[in-house]
């Protein structure tokens, strides 16, 4: 019996690149690697641990690094794509996590966008304290149960679950997934929209190439307060575009989903492609200026920094 494989919304291939393309990129990367400047990394700030460990009423978003956030909403501590790993394959982390695992408050919910190693690090997940109810893409539940995590729920695109006043909806992305040679695309990929009556609506995009699904997300939800959007791992674009958006397309997607604030992520932690943190930020700023997007709409978090929400969902640091 043929194993079920998940596919993208559009015609973009939902798999790793063809062998010829992969070989071409590896050759280009080898030639250009030494010329890449990684000296300018995302700064770390001292996190407000007392606030994070005691807050049960105020909505907040804290960037740990890469695609890992601590989101506090309706008394829940929510972690996205848990990765505290000090290495990714042979590459050392460029900057330490913004909040160390030992300093994290007990975690109630873990949201996983897909099963790639830079978005799901099992050792990190095991070390997190708390109930750790996992909400994962369709096809991933049994794997997580087999790994010893008892509280797992899986969703397909547009399905939702509500917990303690927060509604979590799994929304489409354009990507693919694999953890071994034999499990390519046997679980899904996507983003998450978090809604509550007492706080902001937050969209966590996961990993994605640019696609029409961003407009559909904007149409269905009407108003999103904060979009956590990836801006890294896009070079070379002839190779990466189907699976990772560029900074320019990230701003395009931000407009598509009709969000108020844009928070960049998925850059500055690991060397996943040929772009550098400085490349990503310079291109993001140039496109912001070209599109005449107000500077205060782009919320540039440092590792360990917290974005807080006052009455009426207005933002303050």
C-alpha positions in Angstrom: 0.0 0.0 0.0 1.4 3.4 -1.0 2.1 5.7 1.9 0.2 9.0 1.9 2.2 12.1 0.9 1.2 15.6 1.6 1.3 18.3 -1.2 1.3 22.0 -1.6 -1.7 24.2 -2.4 -0.2 25.2 -5.7 2.0 23.4 -8.2 5.2 24.0 -6.3 7.1 20.8 -5.7 6.7 19.5 -2.1 10.1 17.8 -1.9 13.8 18.5 -1.6 15.5 19.8 -4.7 16.5 17.6 -7.5 20.0 16.0 -7.2 21.4 18.2 -10.0 20.2 21.4 -8.4 21.5 20.2 -5.0 24.9 19.5 -6.5 25.0 22.9 -8.2 24.2 24.7 -5.0 26.8 22.7 -3.0 29.4 23.7 -5.6 28.4 27.4 -5.5 28.2 27.4 -1.7 31.7 25.9 -1.4 33.1 28.7 -3.6 31.3 31.5 -1.8 31.4 30.3 1.8 34.6 32.1 2.9 33.3 35.4 1.5 30.2 35.4 3.7 30.3 37.8 6.6 28.5 36.4 9.7 30.2 38.8 12.2 27.0 40.9 12.5 24.6 38.7 14.4 21.2 39.4 16.1 22.0 41.0 19.5 21.0 39.3 22.7 19.4 41.2 25.5 18.9 40.2 29.1 15.4 38.7 29.2 12.9 39.8 31.9 12.8 36.4 33.5 10.7 37.5 36.5 8.1 38.9 34.1 8.1 35.8 31.9 7.9 33.4 34.8 5.0 35.1 36.6 3.0 36.7 33.8 -0.5 35.1 33.5 -2.6 38.1 32.3 -0.7 40.2 29.8 -0.3 39.1 26.2 3.4 39.0 25.2 5.8 37.6 22.5 9.4 36.8 23.3 11.9 35.7 20.6 14.1 32.9 21.7 15.8 32.6 18.3 15.2 31.3 14.8 11.5 30.2 14.7 11.2 29.7 18.5 9.0 32.1 20.4 7.5 32.1 23.8 4.0 33.5 23.4 1.9 34.3 26.5 -1.8 34.5 26.0 -4.8 34.0 28.3 -2.6 32.6 31.0 -1.0 30.0 28.6 2.7 29.7 27.9 3.0 28.7 24.3 6.2 27.7 22.5 6.6 27.6 18.7 9.0 25.3 16.9 11.2 24.4 19.9 14.9 24.5 19.1 17.5 25.3 21.7 20.2 23.2 19.9 23.7 24.7 19.9 24.4 23.1 16.5 22.5 22.4 13.4 24.3 19.6 11.6 27.9 20.8 11.4 27.2 24.5 11.9 27.5 26.1 15.4 24.7 28.4 16.4 25.5 32.1 15.6 24.0 33.5 18.8 22.8 31.8 22.0 19.1 31.4 22.6 17.4 34.5 24.1 16.1 32.5 27.1 17.9 29.5 28.3 15.9 26.2 28.6 16.6 26.2 32.4 15.0 29.7 32.7 11.8 28.9 30.7 8.5 29.0 32.6 6.4 25.8 32.5 5.1 25.4 29.0 1.4 24.6 28.4 1.3 24.3 24.6 3.9 23.6 21.9 3.0 24.4 18.3 5.0 22.7 15.6 5.0 24.0 12.0 6.7 21.0 10.4 9.2 18.3 11.3 12.5 19.7 9.8 15.3 19.6 12.4 15.6 23.4 12.7 12.0 23.6 13.7 11.6 20.5 15.9 14.5 19.5 18.2 13.4 16.6 20.3 16.1 17.1 23.0 14.9 20.7 23.5 11.3 19.6 23.7 12.1 16.9 26.3 13.9 19.4 28.5 11.0 22.0 28.6 9.1 21.9 31.8 5.3 21.9 32.0 2.3 20.0 30.6 3.6 20.5 27.0 0.5 19.7 25.0 1.7 19.3 21.5 -0.4 20.5 18.5 1.3 19.3 15.3 0.6 19.0 11.6 -1.4 16.0 10.3 0.8 12.9 10.0 3.1 13.8 12.9 1.1 12.6 15.9 2.1 9.0 15.9 5.8 9.9 15.6 5.6 12.1 18.6 3.8 9.5 20.6 6.5 7.0 19.7 9.1 9.5 20.9 7.4 9.5 24.3 5.2 12.6 24.2 1.8 11.6 25.5 -0.3 14.7 24.8 -0.4 15.2 21.0 -3.1 16.5 18.7 -2.7 16.8 15.0 -4.6 19.1 12.6 -5.0 19.5 8.9 -5.1 22.9 7.2 -7.9 25.1 8.4 -8.7 22.8 11.3 -8.7 24.4 14.8 -8.7 23.6 18.5 -9.4 25.8 21.5 -7.7 25.7 24.8 -8.3 28.1 27.8 -9.7 30.8 25.6 -7.2 30.6 22.8 -8.1 29.2 19.4 -5.3 27.7 17.4 -5.9 27.3 13.7 -3.5 25.4 11.4 -3.1 27.3 8.2 -1.3 26.5 4.8 2.3 27.2 3.9 4.3 26.3 0.8 7.1 24.0 1.9 7.9 20.3 2.4 9.3 18.1 5.2 11.6 15.2 6.0 13.5 13.8 9.0 14.8 10.6 7.5 15.4 9.1 4.0 12.1 7.4 4.1 9.6 9.9 5.5 9.6 12.7 2.9 6.2 14.6 3.2 4.5 11.9 5.2 3.5 14.7 7.6 2.2 18.2 6.7 3.6 21.7 7.1 1.9 25.0 7.8 1.6 28.0 10.1 -0.5 28.8 13.1 -3.0 31.6 13.9 -3.7 32.2 17.6 -6.9 34.2 18.5 -8.4 35.2 21.8 -11.0 37.6 23.0 -8.6 39.2 25.5 -5.5 39.7 23.3 -4.0 40.1 19.9 -4.4 37.8 16.9 -0.9 36.3 16.2 0.1 34.6 12.9 3.2 32.4 13.1 4.1 31.6 9.5 6.5 28.7 10.0 8.5 28.1 6.8 7.1 28.9 3.4 7.8 30.1 -0.1 5.6 32.9 -1.4 2.1 31.6 -2.5 -1.5 32.6 -2.8 -2.3 31.0 0.6 -1.1 34.2 2.3 -4.0 36.1 0.7 -6.4 33.4 1.7 -5.3 33.6 5.3 -5.8 37.4 5.2 -9.3 36.9 3.7 -10.4 34.3 6.3 -9.1 36.1 9.4 -9.8 39.7 8.4 -7.5 41.3 10.9 -4.2 39.9 12.2 -2.4 42.0 14.8 1.1 40.5 14.5 2.7 38.4 11.8 5.8 36.4 12.7 7.4 36.1 9.3 10.6 34.3 8.1 13.2 36.4 6.3 16.2 34.1 6.1 17.6 31.1 4.2 16.5 32.5 0.8 19.8 32.5 -1.1 20.3 31.3 -3.8 16.8 32.3 -4.8 16.8 30.0 -7.9 17.1 27.1 -5.5 15.3 28.4 -2.3 12.3 30.4 -3.6 9.8 27.5 -3.6 10.4 26.8 0.1 11.7 30.0 1.7 10.5 33.6 1.1 13.0 36.4 0.6 12.8 39.6 2.8 10.9 41.3 -0.1 8.3 38.5 -0.4 8.0 38.4 3.4 6.8 42.0 3.3 4.5 41.1 0.4 3.1 38.2 2.5 2.7 40.5 5.5 0.5 42.8 3.4 -1.4 39.8 2.1 -2.4 38.6 5.5 -3.4 42.1 6.5 -1.3 42.3 9.6 -0.6 45.4 11.7 2.9 44.5 12.8 5.7 42.5 11.2 8.2 40.6 13.3 11.1 39.0 11.4 12.3 35.6 12.3 14.1 32.6 10.8 17.4 34.4 10.5 20.5 35.1 12.7 20.7 31.7 14.5 21.9 29.1 12.0 23.8 29.1 8.6 21.1 27.4 6.6 21.7 29.0 3.2 24.0 31.5 1.5 22.5 34.7 2.9 23.7 36.3 6.1 21.8 38.2 8.9 23.1 41.5 7.5 21.9 40.6 4.0 18.4 39.8 5.2 18.1 43.0 7.3 19.5 45.3 4.6 17.1 43.9 2.0 14.2 44.1 4.4 14.9 47.8 5.2 15.3 48.7 1.5 12.0 47.1 0.6 10.2 48.7 3.6 11.4 52.1 2.3 10.4 51.3 -1.2 6.9 50.2 -0.2 6.6 53.2 2.2 5.7 51.0 5.2 6.0 52.9 8.4 9.1 52.1 10.4 7.1 51.4 13.6 5.2 48.6 11.8 8.3 46.5 11.7 9.1 45.2 15.2 12.8 44.2 15.2 13.1 41.9 18.2 16.5 41.0 19.7 17.0 37.5 21.1 15.4 37.5 24.6 13.4 40.6 23.9 9.7 40.7 24.8 6.9 42.4 22.8 4.1 43.4 25.2 0.5 44.4 24.5 -1.4 47.1 26.4 -5.1 47.7 26.6 -6.6 47.7 23.1 -3.7 45.5 21.7 -1.4 48.5 21.3 2.2 47.5 21.5 5.0 48.6 23.9 8.4 47.1 24.7 
